Amino acid sequence: MVHALLEIGERENRILEIVKGKYGLKNKSQAINMIITDYSSTFLEPELRPEFIERMKEIDREETINIGSLNDFKKRYGIKE
């Protein structure tokens, strides 16, 4: 575990207190960890599950079907405009 000494503003301190109270956390350290985890899952690239990666590899190996133009596609699958 890493220990850090942080200087935060009064507003940020109040936000940490709100998060701490809202989620029933024991201390501000837990609140900071929760905020960081939430940020990472929302804004950073998510890790792909291994089964998803394998499925994409299977799809990549499949033979492609040439359907021609959009009109050819619509005729082939009976799509009316």
PDB file with SEQRES, HELIX, SHEET and CRYST1 records, atoms N, CA, C and O in Angstrom:
SEQRES   1 A   81  MET VAL HIS ALA LEU LEU GLU ILE GLY GLU ARG GLU ASN          
SEQRES   2 A   81  ARG ILE LEU GLU ILE VAL LYS GLY LYS TYR GLY LEU LYS          
SEQRES   3 A   81  ASN LYS SER GLN ALA ILE ASN MET ILE ILE THR ASP TYR          
SEQRES   4 A   81  SER SER THR PHE LEU GLU PRO GLU LEU ARG PRO GLU PHE          
SEQRES   5 A   81  ILE GLU ARG MET LYS GLU ILE ASP ARG GLU GLU THR ILE          
SEQRES   6 A   81  ASN ILE GLY SER LEU ASN ASP PHE LYS LYS ARG TYR GLY          
SEQRES   7 A   81  ILE LYS GLU                                                  
HELIX    1 AA1 GLU A   10  LYS A   22  1                                  13    
HELIX    2 AA2 LYS A   28  PHE A   43  1                                  16    
HELIX    3 AA3 PRO A   50  ARG A   61  1                                  12    
HELIX    4 AA4 LEU A   70  ARG A   76  1                                   7    
CRYST1    1.000    1.000    1.000  90.00  90.00  90.00 P 1           1          
ATOM      1  N   MET A   1       0.845  -1.171   0.000  1.00  0.00           N  
ATOM      2  CA  MET A   1       0.000   0.000   0.000  1.00  0.00           C  
ATOM      3  C   MET A   1       0.891   1.234   0.000  1.00  0.00           C  
ATOM      4  O   MET A   1       1.916   1.276   0.680  1.00  0.00           O  
ATOM      5  N   VAL A   2       0.494   2.218  -0.757  1.00  0.00           N  
ATOM      6  CA  VAL A   2       1.237   3.465  -0.852  1.00  0.00           C  
ATOM      7  C   VAL A   2       0.599   4.493   0.065  1.00  0.00           C  
ATOM      8  O   VAL A   2      -0.624   4.625   0.108  1.00  0.00           O  
ATOM      9  N   HIS A   3       1.415   5.206   0.785  1.00  0.00           N  
ATOM     10  CA  HIS A   3       0.924   6.288   1.635  1.00  0.00           C  
ATOM     11  C   HIS A   3       1.266   7.604   0.957  1.00  0.00           C  
ATOM     12  O   HIS A   3       2.353   7.764   0.403  1.00  0.00           O  
ATOM     13  N   ALA A   4       0.326   8.551   1.005  1.00  0.00           N  
ATOM     14  CA  ALA A   4       0.549   9.839   0.364  1.00  0.00           C  
ATOM     15  C   ALA A   4       0.005  10.942   1.261  1.00  0.00           C  
ATOM     16  O   ALA A   4      -1.041  10.799   1.894  1.00  0.00           O  
ATOM     17  N   LEU A   5       0.730  12.021   1.294  1.00  0.00           N  
ATOM     18  CA  LEU A   5       0.290  13.203   2.008  1.00  0.00           C  
ATOM     19  C   LEU A   5      -0.269  14.149   0.957  1.00  0.00           C  
ATOM     20  O   LEU A   5       0.455  14.573   0.056  1.00  0.00           O  
ATOM     21  N   LEU A   6      -1.548  14.484   1.064  1.00  0.00           N  
ATOM     22  CA  LEU A   6      -2.220  15.299   0.059  1.00  0.00           C  
ATOM     23  C   LEU A   6      -2.619  16.650   0.625  1.00  0.00           C  
ATOM     24  O   LEU A   6      -3.013  16.771   1.785  1.00  0.00           O  
ATOM     25  N   GLU A   7      -2.510  17.641  -0.206  1.00  0.00           N  
ATOM     26  CA  GLU A   7      -3.061  18.955   0.132  1.00  0.00           C  
ATOM     27  C   GLU A   7      -4.242  19.175  -0.796  1.00  0.00           C  
ATOM     28  O   GLU A   7      -4.076  19.255  -2.013  1.00  0.00           O  
ATOM     29  N   ILE A   8      -5.437  19.274  -0.222  1.00  0.00           N  
ATOM     30  CA  ILE A   8      -6.643  19.501  -1.007  1.00  0.00           C  
ATOM     31  C   ILE A   8      -7.339  20.747  -0.499  1.00  0.00           C  
ATOM     32  O   ILE A   8      -7.151  21.170   0.642  1.00  0.00           O  
ATOM     33  N   GLY A   9      -8.136  21.314  -1.361  1.00  0.00           N  
ATOM     34  CA  GLY A   9      -8.875  22.509  -0.995  1.00  0.00           C  
ATOM     35  C   GLY A   9     -10.057  22.197  -0.101  1.00  0.00           C  
ATOM     36  O   GLY A   9     -10.415  21.037   0.101  1.00  0.00           O  
ATOM     37  N   GLU A  10     -10.653  23.244   0.429  1.00  0.00           N  
ATOM     38  CA  GLU A  10     -11.788  23.067   1.330  1.00  0.00           C  
ATOM     39  C   GLU A  10     -12.981  22.440   0.617  1.00  0.00           C  
ATOM     40  O   GLU A  10     -13.674  21.594   1.182  1.00  0.00           O  
ATOM     41  N   ARG A  11     -13.217  22.858  -0.626  1.00  0.00           N  
ATOM     42  CA  ARG A  11     -14.335  22.299  -1.397  1.00  0.00           C  
ATOM     43  C   ARG A  11     -14.118  20.808  -1.646  1.00  0.00           C  
ATOM     44  O   ARG A  11     -15.043  20.012  -1.485  1.00  0.00           O  
ATOM     45  N   GLU A  12     -12.904  20.430  -2.037  1.00  0.00           N  
ATOM     46  CA  GLU A  12     -12.595  19.025  -2.284  1.00  0.00           C  
ATOM     47  C   GLU A  12     -12.733  18.200  -1.002  1.00  0.00           C  
ATOM     48  O   GLU A  12     -13.177  17.052  -1.039  1.00  0.00           O  
ATOM     49  N   ASN A  13     -12.350  18.796   0.128  1.00  0.00           N  
ATOM     50  CA  ASN A  13     -12.490  18.123   1.415  1.00  0.00           C  
ATOM     51  C   ASN A  13     -13.963  17.861   1.722  1.00  0.00           C  
ATOM     52  O   ASN A  13     -14.320  16.787   2.206  1.00  0.00           O  
ATOM     53  N   ARG A  14     -14.822  18.852   1.437  1.00  0.00           N  
ATOM     54  CA  ARG A  14     -16.257  18.678   1.658  1.00  0.00           C  
ATOM     55  C   ARG A  14     -16.821  17.582   0.754  1.00  0.00           C  
ATOM     56  O   ARG A  14     -17.675  16.800   1.171  1.00  0.00           O  
ATOM     57  N   ILE A  15     -16.335  17.536  -0.486  1.00  0.00           N  
ATOM     58  CA  ILE A  15     -16.787  16.493  -1.414  1.00  0.00           C  
ATOM     59  C   ILE A  15     -16.399  15.118  -0.888  1.00  0.00           C  
ATOM     60  O   ILE A  15     -17.199  14.183  -0.937  1.00  0.00           O  
ATOM     61  N   LEU A  16     -15.175  14.992  -0.387  1.00  0.00           N  
ATOM     62  CA  LEU A  16     -14.747  13.718   0.192  1.00  0.00           C  
ATOM     63  C   LEU A  16     -15.634  13.329   1.373  1.00  0.00           C  
ATOM     64  O   LEU A  16     -15.993  12.161   1.521  1.00  0.00           O  
ATOM     65  N   GLU A  17     -15.985  14.297   2.206  1.00  0.00           N  
ATOM     66  CA  GLU A  17     -16.876  14.016   3.344  1.00  0.00           C  
ATOM     67  C   GLU A  17     -18.246  13.547   2.866  1.00  0.00           C  
ATOM     68  O   GLU A  17     -18.834  12.643   3.459  1.00  0.00           O  
ATOM     69  N   ILE A  18     -18.752  14.153   1.805  1.00  0.00           N  
ATOM     70  CA  ILE A  18     -20.058  13.757   1.253  1.00  0.00           C  
ATOM     71  C   ILE A  18     -19.999  12.333   0.725  1.00  0.00           C  
ATOM     72  O   ILE A  18     -20.883  11.524   1.008  1.00  0.00           O  
ATOM     73  N   VAL A  19     -18.952  12.023  -0.047  1.00  0.00           N  
ATOM     74  CA  VAL A  19     -18.800  10.675  -0.595  1.00  0.00           C  
ATOM     75  C   VAL A  19     -18.665   9.667   0.543  1.00  0.00           C  
ATOM     76  O   VAL A  19     -19.283   8.602   0.524  1.00  0.00           O  
ATOM     77  N   LYS A  20     -17.855  10.018   1.523  1.00  0.00           N  
ATOM     78  CA  LYS A  20     -17.648   9.153   2.682  1.00  0.00           C  
ATOM     79  C   LYS A  20     -18.974   8.850   3.387  1.00  0.00           C  
ATOM     80  O   LYS A  20     -19.253   7.697   3.714  1.00  0.00           O  
ATOM     81  N   GLY A  21     -19.781   9.873   3.618  1.00  0.00           N  
ATOM     82  CA  GLY A  21     -21.063   9.689   4.287  1.00  0.00           C  
ATOM     83  C   GLY A  21     -22.079   8.963   3.433  1.00  0.00           C  
ATOM     84  O   GLY A  21     -22.803   8.099   3.927  1.00  0.00           O  
ATOM     85  N   LYS A  22     -22.141   9.302   2.161  1.00  0.00           N  
ATOM     86  CA  LYS A  22     -23.133   8.714   1.270  1.00  0.00           C  
ATOM     87  C   LYS A  22     -22.950   7.204   1.139  1.00  0.00           C  
ATOM     88  O   LYS A  22     -23.930   6.462   1.091  1.00  0.00           O  
ATOM     89  N   TYR A  23     -21.705   6.750   1.080  1.00  0.00           N  
ATOM     90  CA  TYR A  23     -21.440   5.336   0.861  1.00  0.00           C  
ATOM     91  C   TYR A  23     -21.018   4.609   2.144  1.00  0.00           C  
ATOM     92  O   TYR A  23     -20.625   3.444   2.095  1.00  0.00           O  
ATOM     93  N   GLY A  24     -21.098   5.287   3.275  1.00  0.00           N  
ATOM     94  CA  GLY A  24     -20.798   4.650   4.557  1.00  0.00           C  
ATOM     95  C   GLY A  24     -19.349   4.210   4.694  1.00  0.00           C  
ATOM     96  O   GLY A  24     -19.066   3.158   5.268  1.00  0.00           O  
ATOM     97  N   LEU A  25     -18.445   5.002   4.177  1.00  0.00           N  
ATOM     98  CA  LEU A  25     -17.022   4.656   4.238  1.00  0.00           C  
ATOM     99  C   LEU A  25     -16.438   5.101   5.568  1.00  0.00           C  
ATOM    100  O   LEU A  25     -16.945   6.026   6.203  1.00  0.00           O  
ATOM    101  N   LYS A  26     -15.368   4.436   5.982  1.00  0.00           N  
ATOM    102  CA  LYS A  26     -14.789   4.718   7.293  1.00  0.00           C  
ATOM    103  C   LYS A  26     -13.890   5.948   7.308  1.00  0.00           C  
ATOM    104  O   LYS A  26     -13.794   6.641   8.321  1.00  0.00           O  
ATOM    105  N   ASN A  27     -13.228   6.220   6.178  1.00  0.00           N  
ATOM    106  CA  ASN A  27     -12.306   7.353   6.166  1.00  0.00           C  
ATOM    107  C   ASN A  27     -12.193   7.951   4.764  1.00  0.00           C  
ATOM    108  O   ASN A  27     -12.735   7.416   3.798  1.00  0.00           O  
ATOM    109  N   LYS A  28     -11.489   9.054   4.678  1.00  0.00           N  
ATOM    110  CA  LYS A  28     -11.341   9.746   3.402  1.00  0.00           C  
ATOM    111  C   LYS A  28     -10.486   8.950   2.427  1.00  0.00           C  
ATOM    112  O   LYS A  28     -10.634   9.094   1.214  1.00  0.00           O  
ATOM    113  N   SER A  29      -9.610   8.128   2.933  1.00  0.00           N  
ATOM    114  CA  SER A  29      -8.796   7.284   2.068  1.00  0.00           C  
ATOM    115  C   SER A  29      -9.688   6.344   1.256  1.00  0.00           C  
ATOM    116  O   SER A  29      -9.468   6.158   0.059  1.00  0.00           O  
ATOM    117  N   GLN A  30     -10.679   5.762   1.896  1.00  0.00           N  
ATOM    118  CA  GLN A  30     -11.618   4.898   1.189  1.00  0.00           C  
ATOM    119  C   GLN A  30     -12.424   5.696   0.168  1.00  0.00           C  
ATOM    120  O   GLN A  30     -12.724   5.203  -0.919  1.00  0.00           O  
ATOM    121  N   ALA A  31     -12.775   6.937   0.526  1.00  0.00           N  
ATOM    122  CA  ALA A  31     -13.522   7.795  -0.399  1.00  0.00           C  
ATOM    123  C   ALA A  31     -12.678   8.113  -1.632  1.00  0.00           C  
ATOM    124  O   ALA A  31     -13.180   8.074  -2.755  1.00  0.00           O  
ATOM    125  N   ILE A  32     -11.414   8.423  -1.427  1.00  0.00           N  
ATOM    126  CA  ILE A  32     -10.516   8.707  -2.557  1.00  0.00           C  
ATOM    127  C   ILE A  32     -10.384   7.471  -3.432  1.00  0.00           C  
ATOM    128  O   ILE A  32     -10.459   7.573  -4.657  1.00  0.00           O  
ATOM    129  N   ASN A  33     -10.188   6.299  -2.821  1.00  0.00           N  
ATOM    130  CA  ASN A  33     -10.077   5.064  -3.596  1.00  0.00           C  
ATOM    131  C   ASN A  33     -11.334   4.799  -4.406  1.00  0.00           C  
ATOM    132  O   ASN A  33     -11.252   4.370  -5.557  1.00  0.00           O  
ATOM    133  N   MET A  34     -12.503   5.052  -3.813  1.00  0.00           N  
ATOM    134  CA  MET A  34     -13.756   4.826  -4.523  1.00  0.00           C  
ATOM    135  C   MET A  34     -13.883   5.782  -5.711  1.00  0.00           C  
ATOM    136  O   MET A  34     -14.282   5.370  -6.800  1.00  0.00           O  
ATOM    137  N   ILE A  35     -13.547   7.039  -5.504  1.00  0.00           N  
ATOM    138  CA  ILE A  35     -13.623   8.032  -6.582  1.00  0.00           C  
ATOM    139  C   ILE A  35     -12.682   7.639  -7.719  1.00  0.00           C  
ATOM    140  O   ILE A  35     -13.056   7.724  -8.889  1.00  0.00           O  
ATOM    141  N   ILE A  36     -11.481   7.215  -7.389  1.00  0.00           N  
ATOM    142  CA  ILE A  36     -10.511   6.816  -8.412  1.00  0.00           C  
ATOM    143  C   ILE A  36     -11.010   5.589  -9.172  1.00  0.00           C  
ATOM    144  O   ILE A  36     -10.898   5.534 -10.397  1.00  0.00           O  
ATOM    145  N   THR A  37     -11.556   4.612  -8.463  1.00  0.00           N  
ATOM    146  CA  THR A  37     -12.078   3.416  -9.120  1.00  0.00           C  
ATOM    147  C   THR A  37     -13.227   3.762 -10.044  1.00  0.00           C  
ATOM    148  O   THR A  37     -13.295   3.264 -11.167  1.00  0.00           O  
ATOM    149  N   ASP A  38     -14.132   4.613  -9.579  1.00  0.00           N  
ATOM    150  CA  ASP A  38     -15.269   5.030 -10.396  1.00  0.00           C  
ATOM    151  C   ASP A  38     -14.786   5.776 -11.633  1.00  0.00           C  
ATOM    152  O   ASP A  38     -15.287   5.542 -12.733  1.00  0.00           O  
ATOM    153  N   TYR A  39     -13.821   6.669 -11.461  1.00  0.00           N  
ATOM    154  CA  TYR A  39     -13.268   7.419 -12.585  1.00  0.00           C  
ATOM    155  C   TYR A  39     -12.659   6.471 -13.608  1.00  0.00           C  
ATOM    156  O   TYR A  39     -12.904   6.602 -14.807  1.00  0.00           O  
ATOM    157  N   SER A  40     -11.867   5.519 -13.135  1.00  0.00           N  
ATOM    158  CA  SER A  40     -11.176   4.627 -14.059  1.00  0.00           C  
ATOM    159  C   SER A  40     -12.152   3.765 -14.841  1.00  0.00           C  
ATOM    160  O   SER A  40     -11.932   3.513 -16.026  1.00  0.00           O  
ATOM    161  N   SER A  41     -13.225   3.305 -14.208  1.00  0.00           N  
ATOM    162  CA  SER A  41     -14.187   2.465 -14.923  1.00  0.00           C  
ATOM    163  C   SER A  41     -15.039   3.282 -15.883  1.00  0.00           C  
ATOM    164  O   SER A  41     -15.563   2.742 -16.857  1.00  0.00           O  
ATOM    165  N   THR A  42     -15.184   4.575 -15.621  1.00  0.00           N  
ATOM    166  CA  THR A  42     -16.012   5.416 -16.474  1.00  0.00           C  
ATOM    167  C   THR A  42     -15.233   6.036 -17.630  1.00  0.00           C  
ATOM    168  O   THR A  42     -15.723   6.065 -18.759  1.00  0.00           O  
ATOM    169  N   PHE A  43     -14.028   6.531 -17.362  1.00  0.00           N  
ATOM    170  CA  PHE A  43     -13.322   7.324 -18.350  1.00  0.00           C  
ATOM    171  C   PHE A  43     -12.116   6.651 -18.992  1.00  0.00           C  
ATOM    172  O   PHE A  43     -11.691   7.072 -20.068  1.00  0.00           O  
ATOM    173  N   LEU A  44     -11.565   5.648 -18.385  1.00  0.00           N  
ATOM    174  CA  LEU A  44     -10.420   4.977 -18.975  1.00  0.00           C  
ATOM    175  C   LEU A  44     -10.897   3.773 -19.776  1.00  0.00           C  
ATOM    176  O   LEU A  44     -12.018   3.300 -19.587  1.00  0.00           O  
ATOM    177  N   GLU A  45     -10.055   3.283 -20.661  1.00  0.00           N  
ATOM    178  CA  GLU A  45     -10.433   2.149 -21.486  1.00  0.00           C  
ATOM    179  C   GLU A  45     -10.647   0.916 -20.614  1.00  0.00           C  
ATOM    180  O   GLU A  45      -9.776   0.550 -19.825  1.00  0.00           O  
ATOM    181  N   PRO A  46     -11.797   0.283 -20.756  1.00  0.00           N  
ATOM    182  CA  PRO A  46     -12.042  -0.926 -19.956  1.00  0.00           C  
ATOM    183  C   PRO A  46     -11.236  -2.099 -20.514  1.00  0.00           C  
ATOM    184  O   PRO A  46     -10.939  -2.150 -21.707  1.00  0.00           O  
ATOM    185  N   GLU A  47     -10.895  -3.018 -19.654  1.00  0.00           N  
ATOM    186  CA  GLU A  47     -10.222  -4.227 -20.106  1.00  0.00           C  
ATOM    187  C   GLU A  47     -11.251  -5.125 -20.773  1.00  0.00           C  
ATOM    188  O   GLU A  47     -12.395  -5.218 -20.328  1.00  0.00           O  
ATOM    189  N   LEU A  48     -10.834  -5.778 -21.834  1.00  0.00           N  
ATOM    190  CA  LEU A  48     -11.738  -6.673 -22.537  1.00  0.00           C  
ATOM    191  C   LEU A  48     -11.669  -8.059 -21.921  1.00  0.00           C  
ATOM    192  O   LEU A  48     -10.591  -8.549 -21.585  1.00  0.00           O  
ATOM    193  N   ARG A  49     -12.819  -8.681 -21.777  1.00  0.00           N  
ATOM    194  CA  ARG A  49     -12.854 -10.035 -21.239  1.00  0.00           C  
ATOM    195  C   ARG A  49     -12.230 -10.987 -22.248  1.00  0.00           C  
ATOM    196  O   ARG A  49     -12.388 -10.794 -23.453  1.00  0.00           O  
ATOM    197  N   PRO A  50     -11.535 -12.000 -21.783  1.00  0.00           N  
ATOM    198  CA  PRO A  50     -10.883 -12.954 -22.686  1.00  0.00           C  
ATOM    199  C   PRO A  50     -11.848 -13.614 -23.672  1.00  0.00           C  
ATOM    200  O   PRO A  50     -11.487 -13.850 -24.824  1.00  0.00           O  
ATOM    201  N   GLU A  51     -13.078 -13.914 -23.225  1.00  0.00           N  
ATOM    202  CA  GLU A  51     -14.034 -14.546 -24.140  1.00  0.00           C  
ATOM    203  C   GLU A  51     -14.460 -13.601 -25.255  1.00  0.00           C  
ATOM    204  O   GLU A  51     -14.742 -14.042 -26.369  1.00  0.00           O  
ATOM    205  N   PHE A  52     -14.510 -12.307 -24.962  1.00  0.00           N  
ATOM    206  CA  PHE A  52     -14.832 -11.332 -26.003  1.00  0.00           C  
ATOM    207  C   PHE A  52     -13.704 -11.277 -27.035  1.00  0.00           C  
ATOM    208  O   PHE A  52     -13.964 -11.257 -28.238  1.00  0.00           O  
ATOM    209  N   ILE A  53     -12.477 -11.252 -26.574  1.00  0.00           N  
ATOM    210  CA  ILE A  53     -11.328 -11.227 -27.484  1.00  0.00           C  
ATOM    211  C   ILE A  53     -11.318 -12.473 -28.365  1.00  0.00           C  
ATOM    212  O   ILE A  53     -11.079 -12.383 -29.570  1.00  0.00           O  
ATOM    213  N   GLU A  54     -11.577 -13.631 -27.769  1.00  0.00           N  
ATOM    214  CA  GLU A  54     -11.610 -14.880 -28.537  1.00  0.00           C  
ATOM    215  C   GLU A  54     -12.709 -14.849 -29.588  1.00  0.00           C  
ATOM    216  O   GLU A  54     -12.494 -15.290 -30.717  1.00  0.00           O  
ATOM    217  N   ARG A  55     -13.886 -14.332 -29.234  1.00  0.00           N  
ATOM    218  CA  ARG A  55     -14.997 -14.241 -30.193  1.00  0.00           C  
ATOM    219  C   ARG A  55     -14.632 -13.318 -31.356  1.00  0.00           C  
ATOM    220  O   ARG A  55     -14.971 -13.612 -32.502  1.00  0.00           O  
ATOM    221  N   MET A  56     -13.959 -12.227 -31.084  1.00  0.00           N  
ATOM    222  CA  MET A  56     -13.549 -11.313 -32.148  1.00  0.00           C  
ATOM    223  C   MET A  56     -12.527 -11.976 -33.077  1.00  0.00           C  
ATOM    224  O   MET A  56     -12.542 -11.738 -34.285  1.00  0.00           O  
ATOM    225  N   LYS A  57     -11.648 -12.800 -32.524  1.00  0.00           N  
ATOM    226  CA  LYS A  57     -10.687 -13.546 -33.349  1.00  0.00           C  
ATOM    227  C   LYS A  57     -11.412 -14.541 -34.243  1.00  0.00           C  
ATOM    228  O   LYS A  57     -11.044 -14.712 -35.405  1.00  0.00           O  
ATOM    229  N   GLU A  58     -12.459 -15.210 -33.703  1.00  0.00           N  
ATOM    230  CA  GLU A  58     -13.252 -16.140 -34.502  1.00  0.00           C  
ATOM    231  C   GLU A  58     -13.939 -15.422 -35.649  1.00  0.00           C  
ATOM    232  O   GLU A  58     -13.941 -15.910 -36.779  1.00  0.00           O  
ATOM    233  N   ILE A  59     -14.515 -14.280 -35.368  1.00  0.00           N  
ATOM    234  CA  ILE A  59     -15.193 -13.499 -36.404  1.00  0.00           C  
ATOM    235  C   ILE A  59     -14.195 -13.063 -37.463  1.00  0.00           C  
ATOM    236  O   ILE A  59     -14.512 -13.074 -38.653  1.00  0.00           O  
ATOM    237  N   ASP A  60     -12.996 -12.682 -37.048  1.00  0.00           N  
ATOM    238  CA  ASP A  60     -11.967 -12.239 -37.986  1.00  0.00           C  
ATOM    239  C   ASP A  60     -11.561 -13.366 -38.932  1.00  0.00           C  
ATOM    240  O   ASP A  60     -11.199 -13.106 -40.080  1.00  0.00           O  
ATOM    241  N   ARG A  61     -11.615 -14.621 -38.462  1.00  0.00           N  
ATOM    242  CA  ARG A  61     -11.221 -15.764 -39.292  1.00  0.00           C  
ATOM    243  C   ARG A  61     -12.329 -16.183 -40.259  1.00  0.00           C  
ATOM    244  O   ARG A  61     -12.058 -16.913 -41.213  1.00  0.00           O  
ATOM    245  N   GLU A  62     -13.555 -15.746 -40.039  1.00  0.00           N  
ATOM    246  CA  GLU A  62     -14.666 -16.128 -40.910  1.00  0.00           C  
ATOM    247  C   GLU A  62     -14.501 -15.530 -42.303  1.00  0.00           C  
ATOM    248  O   GLU A  62     -13.920 -14.459 -42.481  1.00  0.00           O  
ATOM    249  N   GLU A  63     -15.033 -16.259 -43.282  1.00  0.00           N  
ATOM    250  CA  GLU A  63     -14.975 -15.787 -44.660  1.00  0.00           C  
ATOM    251  C   GLU A  63     -15.976 -14.649 -44.843  1.00  0.00           C  
ATOM    252  O   GLU A  63     -17.110 -14.715 -44.371  1.00  0.00           O  
ATOM    253  N   THR A  64     -15.535 -13.617 -45.531  1.00  0.00           N  
ATOM    254  CA  THR A  64     -16.429 -12.482 -45.755  1.00  0.00           C  
ATOM    255  C   THR A  64     -17.331 -12.747 -46.945  1.00  0.00           C  
ATOM    256  O   THR A  64     -16.985 -13.521 -47.838  1.00  0.00           O  
ATOM    257  N   ILE A  65     -18.471 -12.111 -46.955  1.00  0.00           N  
ATOM    258  CA  ILE A  65     -19.439 -12.258 -48.030  1.00  0.00           C  
ATOM    259  C   ILE A  65     -19.517 -10.921 -48.759  1.00  0.00           C  
ATOM    260  O   ILE A  65     -19.780  -9.883 -48.151  1.00  0.00           O  
ATOM    261  N   ASN A  66     -19.288 -10.960 -50.053  1.00  0.00           N  
ATOM    262  CA  ASN A  66     -19.380  -9.738 -50.849  1.00  0.00           C  
ATOM    263  C   ASN A  66     -20.836  -9.543 -51.243  1.00  0.00           C  
ATOM    264  O   ASN A  66     -21.405 -10.378 -51.946  1.00  0.00           O  
ATOM    265  N   ILE A  67     -21.434  -8.464 -50.803  1.00  0.00           N  
ATOM    266  CA  ILE A  67     -22.837  -8.205 -51.102  1.00  0.00           C  
ATOM    267  C   ILE A  67     -23.012  -7.132 -52.161  1.00  0.00           C  
ATOM    268  O   ILE A  67     -24.131  -6.871 -52.601  1.00  0.00           O  
ATOM    269  N   GLY A  68     -21.923  -6.512 -52.572  1.00  0.00           N  
ATOM    270  CA  GLY A  68     -22.012  -5.483 -53.598  1.00  0.00           C  
ATOM    271  C   GLY A  68     -22.472  -4.160 -53.017  1.00  0.00           C  
ATOM    272  O   GLY A  68     -22.003  -3.737 -51.961  1.00  0.00           O  
ATOM    273  N   SER A  69     -23.374  -3.524 -53.702  1.00  0.00           N  
ATOM    274  CA  SER A  69     -23.854  -2.208 -53.285  1.00  0.00           C  
ATOM    275  C   SER A  69     -24.966  -2.341 -52.255  1.00  0.00           C  
ATOM    276  O   SER A  69     -25.420  -3.445 -51.953  1.00  0.00           O  
ATOM    277  N   LEU A  70     -25.392  -1.224 -51.728  1.00  0.00           N  
ATOM    278  CA  LEU A  70     -26.495  -1.209 -50.775  1.00  0.00           C  
ATOM    279  C   LEU A  70     -27.775  -1.727 -51.432  1.00  0.00           C  
ATOM    280  O   LEU A  70     -28.558  -2.436 -50.800  1.00  0.00           O  
ATOM    281  N   ASN A  71     -27.980  -1.375 -52.683  1.00  0.00           N  
ATOM    282  CA  ASN A  71     -29.168  -1.865 -53.404  1.00  0.00           C  
ATOM    283  C   ASN A  71     -29.127  -3.376 -53.560  1.00  0.00           C  
ATOM    284  O   ASN A  71     -30.153  -4.039 -53.409  1.00  0.00           O  
ATOM    285  N   ASP A  72     -27.933  -3.941 -53.868  1.00  0.00           N  
ATOM    286  CA  ASP A  72     -27.780  -5.399 -53.961  1.00  0.00           C  
ATOM    287  C   ASP A  72     -28.126  -6.054 -52.627  1.00  0.00           C  
ATOM    288  O   ASP A  72     -28.795  -7.087 -52.592  1.00  0.00           O  
ATOM    289  N   PHE A  73     -27.670  -5.454 -51.533  1.00  0.00           N  
ATOM    290  CA  PHE A  73     -27.946  -5.976 -50.191  1.00  0.00           C  
ATOM    291  C   PHE A  73     -29.449  -5.984 -49.925  1.00  0.00           C  
ATOM    292  O   PHE A  73     -29.998  -6.969 -49.433  1.00  0.00           O  
ATOM    293  N   LYS A  74     -30.102  -4.879 -50.256  1.00  0.00           N  
ATOM    294  CA  LYS A  74     -31.544  -4.776 -50.023  1.00  0.00           C  
ATOM    295  C   LYS A  74     -32.310  -5.806 -50.839  1.00  0.00           C  
ATOM    296  O   LYS A  74     -33.268  -6.401 -50.345  1.00  0.00           O  
ATOM    297  N   LYS A  75     -31.891  -6.025 -52.101  1.00  0.00           N  
ATOM    298  CA  LYS A  75     -32.540  -7.023 -52.938  1.00  0.00           C  
ATOM    299  C   LYS A  75     -32.326  -8.428 -52.372  1.00  0.00           C  
ATOM    300  O   LYS A  75     -33.256  -9.232 -52.313  1.00  0.00           O  
ATOM    301  N   ARG A  76     -31.098  -8.711 -51.960  1.00  0.00           N  
ATOM    302  CA  ARG A  76     -30.753 -10.043 -51.454  1.00  0.00           C  
ATOM    303  C   ARG A  76     -31.571 -10.416 -50.217  1.00  0.00           C  
ATOM    304  O   ARG A  76     -31.986 -11.564 -50.061  1.00  0.00           O  
ATOM    305  N   TYR A  77     -31.798  -9.430 -49.335  1.00  0.00           N  
ATOM    306  CA  TYR A  77     -32.490  -9.718 -48.089  1.00  0.00           C  
ATOM    307  C   TYR A  77     -33.917  -9.207 -48.053  1.00  0.00           C  
ATOM    308  O   TYR A  77     -34.546  -9.179 -46.995  1.00  0.00           O  
ATOM    309  N   GLY A  78     -34.432  -8.802 -49.211  1.00  0.00           N  
ATOM    310  CA  GLY A  78     -35.834  -8.414 -49.325  1.00  0.00           C  
ATOM    311  C   GLY A  78     -36.209  -7.190 -48.514  1.00  0.00           C  
ATOM    312  O   GLY A  78     -37.305  -7.122 -47.957  1.00  0.00           O  
ATOM    313  N   ILE A  79     -35.319  -6.237 -48.445  1.00  0.00           N  
ATOM    314  CA  ILE A  79     -35.577  -5.007 -47.685  1.00  0.00           C  
ATOM    315  C   ILE A  79     -36.188  -3.971 -48.622  1.00  0.00           C  
ATOM    316  O   ILE A  79     -35.634  -3.659 -49.676  1.00  0.00           O  
ATOM    317  N   LYS A  80     -37.325  -3.454 -48.221  1.00  0.00           N  
ATOM    318  CA  LYS A  80     -37.993  -2.426 -49.015  1.00  0.00           C  
ATOM    319  C   LYS A  80     -37.754  -1.073 -48.367  1.00  0.00           C  
ATOM    320  O   LYS A  80     -37.662  -0.957 -47.145  1.00  0.00           O  
ATOM    321  N   GLU A  81     -37.659  -0.084 -49.184  1.00  0.00           N  
ATOM    322  CA  GLU A  81     -37.401   1.270 -48.657  1.00  0.00           C  
ATOM    323  C   GLU A  81     -38.657   1.917 -48.169  1.00  0.00           C  
ATOM    324  O   GLU A  81     -38.623   3.053 -47.696  1.00  0.00           O  
TER     325      GLU A  81                                                      
END                                                                             
